Amino acid sequence: MNAVFDIYTIIFLALAVFIFARLRSVLGTRTGRERPPFDPYSGEAAKPATLPDKPAIPNRPEETSVAREAERDAPVAERWAGIAAPGSDVAAGLDAIANVDRGFDARHFLEGAKGAYEMIVMAFAEGDRKTLRNMLGKELFEEFAAAINEREAKGYRMESRFVSLDKAEIKQAEVAGSEARITIDFVSQLVSATRDKDGNIIEGSAEALTDVEDLWMFARDIKSSDPNWKLVENNEAA
């Protein structure tokens, strides 16, 4: 009986070692030098998946310098392909920004702005002042904070769910003094409702989709060492 038990024990131990070895080969081991998941707001190819302490729109990723040089040297008809029509005011504005800011990458900026749009919309709904402070200009942040303070003082609570971003189109680009400015037309779908202190919906709907169109202006001081852009103006599209 003991001999049988010993044989089975050896077999099970061998199977356990085999399975462990297979899992190790498939999953790998941690060395402390693994590259973390991609973060679209980092300005680099790979960053932690969690939001940074100061989320903002970076100017461009460092490792695409060759691509940026090629973009600047490309024929006018191709330089802003898919972003602005050749000869348009937007194209001229993007040229002006690229001429004074050698690190400007319009495509990377637009992708960052899309992510920032959702982050700002949800941060306002959740009353997340820390995120808003880092992503908004000083005056606009004060307006957002005042609206959140008023909402909280009344005991109101905002519930929002971001469903989709259907459009993000650059409508204006310019350099004004030392400030680069880009205005984007966003079209999105949200589910949003505001409840009073008793939980009753006083505005919006907890189920119906709402189509929202906004014109947001992002700005950056081109003389500053800070490469990030911030939202400085927001308006509903006419």
DOPAMAR-511314 format. One record per atom (N, C-alpha, C): atom name; residue in one letter; residue number from 1; x, y, z. Coordinates in pm, whole numbers, plus 50000, padded with zeros to 5 digits. Example, Ala and Ser with C-alpha at 12.3 -4.5 7.8 and 13.67 -1.06 7.14 Angstrom:
REM DOPAMAR-511314
N  A  1  51319  49431  50780
CA  A  1  51230  49550  50780
C  A  1  51320  49670  50780
N  S  2  51285  49775  50708
CA  S  2  51367  49894  50714
C  S  2  51290  50003  50787
This chain:
REM DOPAMAR-511314
N  M  1  50084  49878  50000
CA  M  1  50000  50000  50000
C  M  1  50086  50125  50000
N  N  2  50196  50123  50087
CA  N  2  50285  50239  50092
C  N  2  50356  50259  49961
N  A  3  50392  50146  49894
CA  A  3  50462  50157  49766
C  A  3  50373  50221  49662
N  V  4  50242  50180  49661
CA  V  4  50147  50239  49566
C  V  4  50132  50388  49593
N  F  5  50119  50421  49723
CA  F  5  50103  50562  49760
C  F  5  50222  50644  49714
N  D  6  50342  50589  49731
CA  D  6  50463  50661  49692
C  D  6  50468  50683  49542
N  I  7  50425  50583  49466
CA  I  7  50427  50596  49319
C  I  7  50333  50708  49275
N  Y  8  50210  50709  49333
CA  Y  8  50114  50813  49294
C  Y  8  50163  50950  49338
N  T  9  50225  50955  49455
CA  T  9  50277  51083  49503
C  T  9  50381  51137  49406
N  I  10  50469  51049  49360
CA  I  10  50574  51090  49264
C  I  10  50511  51138  49134
N  I  11  50407  51066  49088
CA  I  11  50340  51104  48962
C  I  11  50278  51242  48974
N  F  12  50204  51266  49085
CA  F  12  50140  51396  49104
C  F  12  50242  51508  49115
N  L  13  50352  51482  49185
CA  L  13  50457  51583  49196
C  L  13  50517  51614  49060
N  A  14  50537  51513  48979
CA  A  14  50592  51534  48845
C  A  14  50497  51617  48760
N  L  15  50366  51586  48770
CA  L  15  50266  51664  48695
C  L  15  50265  51809  48740
N  A  16  50274  51831  48873
CA  A  16  50273  51967  48926
C  A  16  50392  52047  48874
N  V  17  50509  51983  48872
CA  V  17  50629  52052  48820
C  V  17  50613  52083  48673
N  F  18  50557  51988  48597
CA  F  18  50537  52009  48453
C  F  18  50442  52125  48426
N  I  19  50327  52127  48499
CA  I  19  50229  52234  48480
C  I  19  50288  52368  48517
N  F  20  50362  52373  48628
CA  F  20  50424  52499  48670
C  F  20  50521  52549  48563
N  A  21  50598  52457  48507
CA  A  21  50695  52497  48404
C  A  21  50625  52551  48281
N  R  22  50512  52488  48241
CA  R  22  50436  52535  48125
C  R  22  50378  52673  48149
N  L  23  50320  52693  48268
CA  L  23  50265  52825  48300
C  L  23  50373  52931  48299
N  R  24  50489  52895  48351
CA  R  24  50599  52992  48358
C  R  24  50644  53031  48218
N  S  25  50645  52934  48125
CA  S  25  50690  52963  47989
C  S  25  50589  53048  47914
N  V  26  50460  53030  47945
CA  V  26  50354  53108  47877
C  V  26  50342  53247  47935
N  L  27  50338  53258  48069
CA  L  27  50315  53386  48135
C  L  27  50443  53465  48155
N  G  28  50556  53398  48159
CA  G  28  50682  53467  48181
C  G  28  50701  53499  48328
N  T  29  50811  53562  48357
CA  T  29  50842  53602  48493
C  T  29  50867  53750  48498
N  R  30  50850  53810  48615
CA  R  30  50872  53953  48632
C  R  30  51015  53978  48675
N  T  31  51079  54070  48604
CA  T  31  51217  54102  48633
C  T  31  51232  54239  48695
N  G  32  51123  54315  48699
CA  G  32  51131  54451  48749
C  G  32  51163  54551  48639
N  R  33  51179  54503  48513
CA  R  33  51214  54592  48403
C  R  33  51112  54585  48292
N  E  34  50992  54529  48320
CA  E  34  50890  54519  48216
C  E  34  50838  54657  48178
N  R  35  50798  54674  48052
CA  R  35  50740  54801  48008
C  R  35  50594  54804  48046
N  P  36  50546  54909  48111
CA  P  36  50407  54919  48154
C  P  36  50314  54944  48036
N  P  37  50181  54931  48058
CA  P  37  50084  54951  47950
C  P  37  50089  55092  47895
N  F  38  50035  55110  47773
CA  F  38  50037  55239  47705
C  F  38  49939  55338  47767
N  D  39  49983  55462  47782
CA  D  39  49900  55570  47835
C  D  39  49893  55682  47731
N  P  40  49775  55711  47670
CA  P  40  49768  55807  47561
C  P  40  49800  55948  47600
N  Y  41  49808  55982  47731
CA  Y  41  49835  56120  47770
C  Y  41  49980  56143  47808
N  S  42  50060  56041  47795
CA  S  42  50195  56052  47850
C  S  42  50291  56129  47763
N  G  43  50267  56129  47631
CA  G  43  50363  56189  47541
C  G  43  50478  56094  47510
N  E  44  50473  55969  47555
CA  E  44  50573  55869  47525
C  E  44  50503  55743  47478
N  A  45  50580  55647  47431
CA  A  45  50520  55527  47374
C  A  45  50460  55438  47479
N  A  46  50509  55442  47602
CA  A  46  50455  55353  47704
C  A  46  50466  55416  47842
N  K  47  50356  55415  47913
CA  K  47  50351  55469  48048
C  K  47  50251  55387  48128
N  P  48  50241  55404  48259
CA  P  48  50144  55329  48338
C  P  48  50002  55355  48291
N  A  49  49916  55253  48302
CA  A  49  49779  55267  48256
C  A  49  49698  55362  48343
N  T  50  49738  55379  48469
CA  T  50  49666  55471  48556
C  T  50  49691  55614  48513
N  L  51  49597  55702  48544
CA  L  51  49610  55841  48503
C  L  51  49724  55907  48578
N  P  52  49801  55992  48511
CA  P  52  49911  56060  48579
C  P  52  49858  56163  48678
N  D  53  49948  56212  48766
CA  D  53  49908  56312  48864
C  D  53  49863  56442  48797
N  K  54  49923  56473  48680
CA  K  54  49888  56595  48609
C  K  54  49849  56562  48466
N  P  55  49729  56503  48446
CA  P  55  49688  56466  48311
C  P  55  49671  56590  48226
N  A  56  49722  56588  48105
CA  A  56  49711  56700  48012
C  A  56  49742  56648  47872
N  I  57  49732  56736  47774
CA  I  57  49759  56696  47637
C  I  57  49905  56725  47606
N  P  58  49987  56623  47584
CA  P  58  50127  56648  47553
C  P  58  50143  56698  47412
N  N  59  50255  56762  47385
CA  N  59  50281  56815  47252
C  N  59  50306  56705  47151
N  R  60  50394  56611  47188
CA  R  60  50427  56502  47097
C  R  60  50513  56400  47168
N  P  61  50518  56274  47113
CA  P  61  50607  56174  47169
C  P  61  50749  56198  47120
N  E  62  50849  56183  47208
CA  E  62  50987  56212  47174
C  E  62  51039  56126  47060
N  E  63  50996  55998  47056
CA  E  63  51058  55907  46962
C  E  63  51009  55923  46819
N  T  64  50922  56021  46789
CA  T  64  50873  56038  46653
C  T  64  50933  56162  46588
N  S  65  51053  56204  46630
CA  S  65  51114  56325  46577
C  S  65  51137  56317  46427
N  V  66  51179  56198  46377
CA  V  66  51201  56182  46234
C  V  66  51071  56201  46158
N  A  67  50962  56143  46211
CA  A  67  50832  56157  46146
C  A  67  50788  56302  46145
N  R  68  50814  56375  46255
CA  R  68  50774  56516  46260
C  R  68  50851  56599  46160
N  E  69  50981  56571  46145
CA  E  69  51061  56644  46047
C  E  69  51008  56618  45906
N  A  70  50972  56492  45880
CA  A  70  50918  56457  45748
C  A  70  50785  56528  45724
N  E  71  50705  56539  45830
CA  E  71  50576  56607  45817
C  E  71  50595  56755  45783
N  R  72  50692  56819  45850
CA  R  72  50716  56961  45823
C  R  72  50770  56984  45684
N  D  73  50850  56888  45633
CA  D  73  50912  56903  45502
C  D  73  50824  56852  45390
N  A  74  50710  56794  45423
CA  A  74  50621  56738  45322
C  A  74  50560  56849  45237
N  P  75  50521  56816  45113
CA  P  75  50453  56916  45030
C  P  75  50330  56971  45102
N  V  76  50297  57096  45073
CA  V  76  50185  57162  45140
C  V  76  50058  57079  45129
N  A  77  50036  57018  45015
CA  A  77  49913  56941  44993
C  A  77  49903  56818  45082
N  E  78  50019  56772  45135
CA  E  78  50020  56649  45215
C  E  78  50045  56674  45363
N  R  79  50091  56793  45399
CA  R  79  50139  56818  45535
C  R  79  50035  56789  45641
N  W  80  49914  56834  45619
CA  W  80  49808  56814  45720
C  W  80  49697  56724  45665
N  A  81  49734  56628  45582
CA  A  81  49636  56538  45521
C  A  81  49550  56471  45627
N  G  82  49419  56476  45607
CA  G  82  49326  56415  45701
C  G  82  49294  56503  45820
N  I  83  49361  56619  45832
CA  I  83  49336  56710  45943
C  I  83  49287  56845  45895
N  A  84  49351  56898  45791
CA  A  84  49311  57029  45737
C  A  84  49332  57030  45587
N  A  85  49241  57095  45515
CA  A  85  49251  57103  45370
C  A  85  49365  57197  45330
N  P  86  49440  57161  45226
CA  P  86  49548  57248  45179
C  P  86  49497  57389  45145
N  G  87  49568  57489  45189
CA  G  87  49530  57626  45159
C  G  87  49422  57682  45250
N  S  88  49371  57602  45342
CA  S  88  49264  57649  45431
C  S  88  49322  57733  45545
N  D  89  49235  57806  45614
CA  D  89  49279  57885  45729
C  D  89  49335  57795  45839
N  V  90  49274  57677  45855
CA  V  90  49321  57583  45958
C  V  90  49463  57537  45924
N  A  91  49487  57503  45798
CA  A  91  49621  57459  45757
C  A  91  49723  57570  45780
N  A  92  49686  57693  45748
CA  A  92  49777  57807  45769
C  A  92  49806  57825  45918
N  G  93  49703  57805  46000
CA  G  93  49722  57818  46144
C  G  93  49813  57709  46199
N  L  94  49796  57586  46151
CA  L  94  49881  57475  46195
C  L  94  50026  57498  46150
N  D  95  50043  57555  46029
CA  D  95  50177  57590  45982
C  D  95  50241  57691  46076
N  A  96  50162  57790  46117
CA  A  96  50214  57894  46205
C  A  96  50259  57836  46338
N  I  97  50181  57743  46392
CA  I  97  50218  57680  46519
C  I  97  50343  57596  46502
N  A  98  50349  57517  46393
CA  A  98  50466  57431  46370
C  A  98  50592  57513  46348
N  N  99  50578  57632  46292
CA  N  99  50694  57717  46266
C  N  99  50757  57771  46394
N  V  100  50675  57792  46496
CA  V  100  50729  57848  46621
C  V  100  50747  57741  46729
N  D  101  50691  57624  46706
CA  D  101  50701  57515  46803
C  D  101  50747  57390  46728
N  R  102  50876  57365  46731
CA  R  102  50933  57255  46654
C  R  102  50886  57119  46703
N  G  103  50830  57113  46821
CA  G  103  50783  56986  46875
C  G  103  50638  56957  46844
N  F  104  50569  57045  46773
CA  F  104  50426  57028  46751
C  F  104  50398  56914  46654
N  D  105  50307  56829  46693
CA  D  105  50262  56716  46612
C  D  105  50109  56719  46613
N  A  106  50049  56762  46504
CA  A  106  49904  56783  46500
C  A  106  49825  56655  46522
N  R  107  49872  56546  46466
CA  R  107  49797  56420  46481
C  R  107  49802  56370  46625
N  H  108  49918  56378  46685
CA  H  108  49930  56337  46824
C  H  108  49848  56429  46914
N  F  109  49849  56558  46882
CA  F  109  49770  56654  46959
C  F  109  49621  56619  46952
N  L  110  49572  56590  46831
CA  L  110  49429  56562  46814
C  L  110  49389  56437  46889
N  E  111  49473  56334  46888
CA  E  111  49442  56212  46963
C  E  111  49438  56241  47113
N  G  112  49533  56322  47160
CA  G  112  49533  56358  47301
C  G  112  49412  56439  47339
N  A  113  49368  56527  47249
CA  A  113  49251  56610  47276
C  A  113  49124  56527  47287
N  K  114  49115  56422  47207
CA  K  114  48998  56332  47215
C  K  114  48989  56269  47353
N  G  115  49103  56220  47401
CA  G  115  49103  56159  47534
C  G  115  49075  56261  47642
N  A  116  49131  56382  47626
CA  A  116  49110  56487  47725
C  A  116  48964  56528  47732
N  Y  117  48895  56528  47618
CA  Y  117  48754  56566  47615
C  Y  117  48672  56476  47708
N  E  118  48690  56346  47693
CA  E  118  48614  56253  47778
C  E  118  48653  56269  47925
N  M  119  48783  56284  47951
CA  M  119  48829  56298  48089
C  M  119  48769  56421  48156
N  I  120  48765  56532  48084
CA  I  120  48714  56657  48141
C  I  120  48564  56648  48164
N  V  121  48492  56593  48066
CA  V  121  48346  56579  48081
C  V  121  48314  56494  48204
N  M  122  48382  56382  48220
CA  M  122  48354  56294  48333
C  M  122  48404  56354  48465
N  A  123  48516  56424  48462
CA  A  123  48568  56486  48585
C  A  123  48471  56591  48637
N  F  124  48410  56667  48546
CA  F  124  48313  56768  48589
C  F  124  48190  56700  48651
N  A  125  48142  56594  48588
CA  A  125  48025  56523  48641
C  A  125  48054  56465  48779
N  E  126  48176  56418  48799
CA  E  126  48213  56354  48926
C  E  126  48265  56452  49030
N  G  127  48278  56579  48990
CA  G  127  48331  56678  49084
C  G  127  48478  56657  49113
N  D  128  48551  56605  49018
CA  D  128  48694  56575  49036
C  D  128  48775  56702  49009
N  R  129  48793  56782  49111
CA  R  129  48862  56911  49095
C  R  129  49010  56893  49063
N  K  130  49072  56789  49115
CA  K  130  49215  56767  49092
C  K  130  49244  56749  48943
N  T  131  49166  56663  48878
CA  T  131  49185  56641  48735
C  T  131  49157  56768  48657
N  L  132  49050  56837  48692
CA  L  132  49014  56960  48621
C  L  132  49122  57067  48637
N  R  133  49177  57080  48756
CA  R  133  49279  57182  48780
C  R  133  49401  57160  48689
N  N  134  49434  57034  48666
CA  N  134  49551  57001  48585
C  N  134  49527  57010  48436
N  M  135  49400  57010  48394
CA  M  135  49371  57007  48251
C  M  135  49308  57136  48199
N  L  136  49270  57226  48288
CA  L  136  49205  57350  48248
C  L  136  49293  57470  48280
N  G  137  49274  57577  48201
CA  G  137  49338  57703  48234
C  G  137  49279  57757  48363
N  K  138  49350  57849  48427
CA  K  138  49311  57898  48559
C  K  138  49169  57955  48562
N  E  139  49136  58044  48469
CA  E  139  49003  58107  48471
C  E  139  48892  58005  48446
N  L  140  48913  57915  48350
CA  L  140  48808  57816  48321
C  L  140  48793  57720  48437
N  F  141  48903  57684  48501
CA  F  141  48892  57596  48617
C  F  141  48807  57661  48726
N  E  142  48825  57789  48749
CA  E  142  48747  57859  48851
C  E  142  48599  57856  48818
N  E  143  48564  57866  48689
CA  E  143  48423  57858  48648
C  E  143  48367  57717  48674
N  F  144  48444  57617  48637
CA  F  144  48400  57479  48659
C  F  144  48386  57451  48808
N  A  145  48484  57494  48887
CA  A  145  48481  57470  49031
C  A  145  48362  57538  49095
N  A  146  48328  57661  49050
CA  A  146  48214  57734  49104
C  A  146  48084  57657  49076
N  A  147  48073  57601  48954
CA  A  147  47953  57524  48919
C  A  147  47942  57398  49004
N  I  148  48055  57332  49029
CA  I  148  48055  57213  49114
C  I  148  48018  57250  49257
N  N  149  48074  57358  49306
CA  N  149  48043  57404  49443
C  N  149  47894  57432  49458
N  E  150  47836  57500  49361
CA  E  150  47692  57531  49367
C  E  150  47608  57404  49365
N  R  151  47647  57310  49281
CA  R  151  47574  57182  49272
C  R  151  47580  57108  49405
N  E  152  47698  57103  49465
CA  E  152  47714  57031  49590
C  E  152  47643  57102  49705
N  A  153  47641  57234  49704
CA  A  153  47574  57310  49809
C  A  153  47424  57282  49812
N  K  154  47368  57253  49695
CA  K  154  47225  57223  49686
C  K  154  47196  57076  49713
N  G  155  47302  56998  49728
CA  G  155  47281  56855  49751
C  G  155  47253  56779  49624
N  Y  156  47282  56842  49510
CA  Y  156  47257  56777  49381
C  Y  156  47374  56684  49347
N  R  157  47342  56582  49267
CA  R  157  47442  56486  49223
C  R  157  47424  56462  49074
N  M  158  47535  56468  49000
CA  M  158  47530  56450  48855
C  M  158  47578  56310  48819
N  E  159  47501  56242  48737
CA  E  159  47538  56109  48689
C  E  159  47557  56117  48538
N  S  160  47673  56081  48489
CA  S  160  47700  56086  48345
C  S  160  47768  55958  48299
N  R  161  47733  55917  48181
CA  R  161  47799  55803  48116
C  R  161  47837  55843  47975
N  F  162  47967  55835  47947
CA  F  162  48017  55873  47815
C  F  162  47994  55756  47720
N  V  163  47918  55776  47615
CA  V  163  47883  55668  47523
C  V  163  47975  55664  47402
N  S  164  47993  55777  47336
CA  S  164  48078  55777  47217
C  S  164  48124  55919  47183
N  L  165  48236  55925  47115
CA  L  165  48285  56051  47058
C  L  165  48278  56033  46908
N  D  166  48185  56103  46845
CA  D  166  48157  56081  46704
C  D  166  48234  56174  46610
N  K  167  48287  56282  46666
CA  K  167  48358  56378  46580
C  K  167  48456  56458  46664
N  A  168  48573  56483  46607
CA  A  168  48671  56573  46668
C  A  168  48746  56639  46553
N  E  169  48707  56759  46519
CA  E  169  48760  56827  46401
C  E  169  48819  56963  46439
N  I  170  48941  56987  46396
CA  I  170  49004  57117  46422
C  I  170  48936  57223  46336
N  K  171  48881  57324  46400
CA  K  171  48809  57430  46329
C  K  171  48891  57558  46317
N  Q  172  48986  57575  46406
CA  Q  172  49068  57696  46403
C  Q  172  49202  57669  46469
N  A  173  49306  57728  46415
CA  A  173  49440  57717  46473
C  A  173  49511  57850  46450
N  E  174  49583  57897  46551
CA  E  174  49650  58026  46538
C  E  174  49758  58043  46643
N  V  175  49843  58141  46618
CA  V  175  49941  58184  46717
C  V  175  49908  58329  46750
N  A  176  49883  58355  46878
CA  A  176  49850  58490  46925
C  A  176  49952  58528  47030
N  G  177  50046  58614  46993
CA  G  177  50153  58648  47084
C  G  177  50239  58526  47111
N  S  178  50252  58488  47235
CA  S  178  50332  58369  47270
C  S  178  50244  58247  47294
N  E  179  50119  58258  47255
CA  E  179  50024  58149  47282
C  E  179  49977  58084  47153
N  A  180  49988  57950  47149
CA  A  180  49931  57872  47039
C  A  180  49791  57828  47080
N  R  181  49697  57840  46988
CA  R  181  49558  57808  47019
C  R  181  49498  57719  46911
N  I  182  49425  57618  46954
CA  I  182  49357  57528  46861
C  I  182  49215  57504  46911
N  T  183  49118  57529  46825
CA  T  183  48977  57508  46860
C  T  183  48926  57384  46789
N  I  184  48862  57296  46865
CA  I  184  48813  57169  46812
C  I  184  48662  57159  46828
N  D  185  48598  57109  46724
CA  D  185  48453  57083  46726
C  D  185  48434  56937  46765
N  F  186  48377  56915  46885
CA  F  186  48351  56780  46935
C  F  186  48202  56749  46924
N  V  187  48170  56631  46877
CA  V  187  48033  56581  46878
C  V  187  48035  56447  46951
N  S  188  47954  56436  47055
CA  S  188  47955  56315  47137
C  S  188  47814  56274  47176
N  Q  189  47803  56157  47233
CA  Q  189  47677  56108  47289
C  Q  189  47697  56074  47435
N  L  190  47609  56127  47518
CA  L  190  47617  56104  47662
C  L  190  47481  56061  47716
N  V  191  47487  55994  47830
CA  V  191  47367  55974  47912
C  V  191  47395  56050  48040
N  S  192  47314  56152  48067
CA  S  192  47344  56238  48181
C  S  192  47216  56280  48253
N  A  193  47223  56278  48385
CA  A  193  47109  56318  48467
C  A  193  47160  56383  48594
N  T  194  47085  56482  48642
CA  T  194  47115  56547  48769
C  T  194  47003  56515  48867
N  R  195  47040  56466  48984
CA  R  195  46941  56429  49086
C  R  195  46949  56525  49204
N  D  196  46836  56548  49268
CA  D  196  46835  56631  49388
C  D  196  46874  56546  49508
N  K  197  46872  56604  49626
CA  K  197  46917  56532  49745
C  K  197  46829  56413  49780
N  D  198  46706  56409  49723
CA  D  198  46616  56296  49746
C  D  198  46628  56189  49638
N  G  199  46715  56213  49541
CA  G  199  46735  56115  49434
C  G  199  46645  56134  49315
N  N  200  46564  56240  49315
CA  N  200  46476  56266  49202
C  N  200  46552  56335  49089
N  I  201  46526  56292  48965
CA  I  201  46591  56353  48850
C  I  201  46528  56489  48823
N  I  202  46610  56593  48825
CA  I  202  46561  56729  48800
C  I  202  46609  56783  48666
N  E  203  46702  56713  48605
CA  E  203  46751  56756  48474
C  E  203  46811  56636  48402
N  G  204  46785  56627  48270
CA  G  204  46841  56518  48192
C  G  204  46764  56389  48207
N  S  205  46828  56279  48174
CA  S  205  46765  56147  48180
C  S  205  46870  56043  48216
N  A  206  46828  55944  48292
CA  A  206  46919  55837  48332
C  A  206  46928  55729  48225
N  E  207  46850  55742  48118
CA  E  207  46846  55639  48015
C  E  207  46865  55693  47874
N  A  208  46808  55808  47843
CA  A  208  46809  55859  47706
C  A  208  46946  55914  47666
N  L  209  46982  55888  47541
CA  L  209  47106  55942  47487
C  L  209  47088  56090  47454
N  T  210  47190  56168  47480
CA  T  210  47189  56310  47448
C  T  210  47303  56339  47351
N  D  211  47271  56404  47240
CA  D  211  47373  56446  47145
C  D  211  47429  56580  47190
N  V  212  47559  56589  47201
CA  V  212  47624  56710  47250
C  V  212  47728  56756  47148
N  E  213  47728  56885  47117
CA  E  213  47829  56942  47029
C  E  213  47894  57061  47098
N  D  214  48025  57057  47112
CA  D  214  48099  57161  47183
C  D  214  48214  57213  47097
N  L  215  48245  57340  47116
CA  L  215  48364  57401  47058
C  L  215  48459  57432  47173
N  W  216  48570  57360  47178
CA  W  216  48666  57377  47287
C  W  216  48797  57432  47233
N  M  217  48851  57531  47303
CA  M  217  48980  57588  47265
C  M  217  49088  57542  47363
N  F  218  49192  57482  47308
CA  F  218  49309  57444  47386
C  F  218  49422  57542  47356
N  A  219  49503  57572  47456
CA  A  219  49611  57668  47437
C  A  219  49738  57622  47508
N  R  220  49849  57675  47459
CA  R  220  49979  57644  47519
C  R  220  50072  57764  47501
N  D  221  50145  57799  47606
CA  D  221  50245  57905  47597
C  D  221  50368  57845  47529
N  I  222  50396  57890  47408
CA  I  222  50505  57830  47330
C  I  222  50643  57869  47384
N  K  223  50648  57967  47475
CA  K  223  50775  58004  47537
C  K  223  50800  57925  47665
N  S  224  50701  57852  47708
CA  S  224  50713  57775  47832
C  S  224  50781  57641  47806
N  S  225  50851  57591  47906
CA  S  225  50913  57458  47894
C  S  225  50810  57347  47914
N  D  226  50693  57382  47962
CA  D  226  50585  57285  47980
C  D  226  50523  57255  47843
N  P  227  50532  57129  47796
CA  P  227  50482  57096  47661
C  P  227  50331  57074  47654
N  N  228  50264  57074  47768
CA  N  228  50123  57038  47771
C  N  228  50030  57152  47733
N  W  229  49920  57114  47669
CA  W  229  49813  57207  47633
C  W  229  49704  57197  47739
N  K  230  49629  57306  47757
CA  K  230  49517  57306  47850
C  K  230  49392  57366  47784
N  L  231  49277  57320  47831
CA  L  231  49151  57376  47783
C  L  231  49132  57513  47846
N  V  232  49111  57615  47762
CA  V  232  49097  57751  47813
C  V  232  48960  57812  47783
N  E  233  48886  57749  47695
CA  E  233  48754  57805  47659
C  E  233  48664  57693  47611
N  N  234  48540  57691  47657
CA  N  234  48445  57591  47608
C  N  234  48311  57657  47579
N  N  235  48257  57625  47464
CA  N  235  48129  57681  47421
C  N  235  48048  57574  47352
N  E  236  47918  57586  47361
CA  E  236  47831  57497  47283
C  E  236  47830  57546  47139
N  A  237  47835  57450  47046
CA  A  237  47833  57486  46905
C  A  237  47698  57546  46870
N  A  238  47700  57644  46783
CA  A  238  47574  57712  46743
C  A  238  47489  57620  46659
